[in-house]
Amino acid sequence: MINTILTLIIAPLIVGILIELFSWWLNKKQ
């Protein structure tokens, strides 16, 4: 149960960080 809650909280954070890094990388490439 605790693992499920942690996953629901941490997964969006990791996805958000990856999106931020990807958009930053795209801006750096241009």
Protein Blocks (a to p, Z undefined) as FASTA:
>chain_A
ZZmmmmmmmmmmmmmmmmmmmmmmmmmmZZ
